[in-house]
Amino acid sequence: QIVVPRAAVSLTGTIQPGILRRALGTRERESGLVGRLLFALPPRMKKVWTENRIPPELVAKYALIIDRLRELPMTELDGQMEPLDIRLSPEAKSQWVIFYDEHAAEQATLTGDLASAWAKFESYAARFALIIELTRWAESDPPVAAPGLVDAASVEAGITLMRWFAAETRRVYAMLNESPATAERNELANWIQRQGGAVSVRDMTHFKRKFRGLEVVAQTALDDLIRHGLGRWDDPAPGLQGGRPTRIFTLIRNSDVTNTSP
């Protein structure tokens, strides 16, 4: 038997929304697995060529921080080397108590998956604060002379980071709860958003692979968005040459995913 004290492993990666929806079913939610994942779903953006590179000095600085973190001192207890016991400063604890009560009040209003996630976000805020504090120490941030106390600045940053992940979790959970029809509408609306918020049927059949050469299908999909309040048809005025101008579909929404009934 092998016993690993304080065993922990961090995994990070990317996954397509559709695969994520299939992977996180009822069993994964009821077991608490979903609440242990931190999600980030930033709006997709068009790729643009850039000559920018990570500056060598930044790479060296990052390596130095990692090396210093690996050299964190430990303390001996009963013949065993143990990690440092790092506590909150008095100011940081006062700030933490305020956050704790506010977060508990918010959690009490939630149910289901969100309530489960919010129960774990409390500890995430503390972990983020510790990571930020030790990173500041490793970077030789003047206010952090030694890795002994987590100060108020690190606690505030940890809480801010946690709240950002909480907002992302709301967005991802809403996506996971979408019906297939709603997910399809939102995927199309997101694509139109990335095209500038307005497209024609011709744009759909030329630049959206799913609708390539299928004008009737593209028209139907855009009409469906309109029925669900996500867009409208605009008819531009005729130009100087006359003729019938191309009808334009204009999205009515912001950059966030809008959930609609199937």
Order of alpha helices (4+ residues) and beta strands (2+ residues): alpha-alpha-alpha-beta-beta-beta-alpha-alpha-beta-alpha-alpha-beta-alpha-alpha-beta-beta
